[in-house]
Amino acid sequence: MQYALLAYSPAETTDRATRPISDALAPLLDRPDVTGWTRLHADESATTLRNDEGRMLLTDGPFIDSKEYLAGLILIEADDLDGALATAAELLRTTRPGTAIEVRPILDGRFRGA
């Protein structure tokens, strides 16, 4: 089963997405159970579109204003939630203090005709 690991970082004055991947994290991202990953620029670089009863509203900034921002997304394969949590915990040990990883199963997004 695929899981998405959403990595949240505390807001900072510098953009973490421009920093190199740490020597401790790089080999973990190259493991065969990691099927994809990306880092995101800081929250102030976001633009949000919202459907307001048929009208599209455009705002600068993230969808949610919070103390943390979505810093990256890692896709993994795991047998079950326990396996996904173990991978997330291993990744979390290599991150900076204050980082959080949210683990979510991925739904199959392909259209299946009727």
C-alpha positions in Angstrom: 0.0 0.0 0.0 1.2 3.5 -0.7 1.5 6.2 2.0 2.1 9.9 1.8 4.4 11.3 4.5 3.8 15.0 4.8 6.7 16.8 6.4 5.9 19.9 8.3 8.6 22.3 9.5 8.5 25.4 11.8 8.3 28.7 9.9 11.7 30.3 9.5 13.2 33.4 7.9 15.2 31.2 5.5 13.7 28.9 2.8 14.5 25.3 3.8 13.8 24.2 0.2 17.0 25.9 -0.9 19.2 24.0 1.5 20.9 20.8 0.4 19.6 17.5 1.6 21.5 16.4 4.7 24.0 13.5 4.5 21.8 11.5 7.0 18.6 12.0 5.1 19.8 11.4 1.5 20.3 7.6 1.8 16.9 7.2 3.4 15.3 8.9 0.4 17.1 6.6 -2.0 15.6 3.4 -0.4 13.5 1.2 -2.7 10.4 1.7 -0.5 10.5 5.5 -1.2 8.7 5.8 -4.5 9.0 9.6 -4.8 9.7 12.8 -2.8 9.8 16.5 -3.2 10.6 19.5 -1.1 8.5 22.6 -1.2 9.4 26.3 -0.9 8.3 28.2 2.2 4.6 28.9 2.8 4.8 32.6 1.7 5.5 31.3 -1.9 2.1 29.6 -2.1 -0.9 30.8 -4.0 -4.3 29.4 -3.1 -7.4 29.0 -5.3 -10.7 28.5 -3.5 -14.1 27.6 -5.0 -16.6 30.0 -3.4 -19.9 28.7 -4.8 -18.7 28.7 -8.4 -16.5 31.8 -8.1 -12.7 31.2 -8.0 -11.0 33.2 -5.4 -7.2 33.7 -5.6 -5.2 34.5 -2.5 -1.5 34.8 -1.8 -0.1 32.4 0.8 -1.0 29.0 2.1 -4.5 27.5 2.5 -4.1 27.4 6.2 -2.3 30.0 8.3 -0.2 28.1 10.9 3.0 28.1 12.9 4.3 25.3 10.6 4.4 24.9 6.9 4.2 21.9 4.6 7.9 21.5 3.7 7.8 18.3 1.6 6.0 15.2 0.6 7.5 11.7 0.5 5.7 8.7 -1.1 6.5 5.3 0.3 5.4 1.7 -0.1 4.6 -0.2 3.2 2.7 -3.4 4.1 0.6 -1.6 6.6 0.3 1.5 8.8 2.9 0.1 11.3 5.4 -0.2 8.5 4.7 3.4 7.3 5.0 4.7 10.8 8.4 2.9 11.2 9.6 4.5 8.0 8.3 8.0 9.1 10.0 7.6 12.5 13.3 6.7 10.8 13.1 9.8 8.6 12.1 12.0 11.5 15.2 11.1 13.4 17.3 12.8 10.6 15.3 16.0 10.5 15.7 19.3 12.4 14.0 19.8 15.8 10.3 20.9 15.5 9.7 18.8 12.3 6.5 16.7 12.2 5.6 14.0 9.7 1.9 13.2 9.0 1.3 9.7 7.6 -1.7 9.1 5.3 -2.7 6.2 3.1 -3.1 7.1 -0.5 -6.3 6.4 -2.3 -6.1 5.0 -5.8 -6.8 8.1 -7.9 -7.2 6.5 -11.3 -10.6 6.7 -13.0 -12.3 3.3 -13.3 -15.0 3.3 -15.9 -18.5 2.2 -15.2 
